[in-house]
Amino acid sequence: MRIVVYFVLFCIGYAAGETCMSLPECTKTSCKNGFEIHCVDTTCTCLSPSTGHTCITKYECFGNQLHVACGTDGTNWHCVDSKCRCY
């Protein structure tokens, strides 16, 4: 049931999300404290600050002791611009 709720929230957020081709176009999106705005797949997205851990795939971001907080609130690890980020 929780997966269905997350999927519905994702769809609503995706449909209502601000579109972009580059970061300067993200003028209406605001992020919670500690997160940064990025243009990801033509959608303005709030990402955690980079961990500094480099990656090619998101699977390289799992299992690191510094990364235990991701996934506890519906977020997941992604490899964005060759850095591990949680969103």
Order of alpha helices (4+ residues) and beta strands (2+ residues): alpha-beta-beta-beta-beta
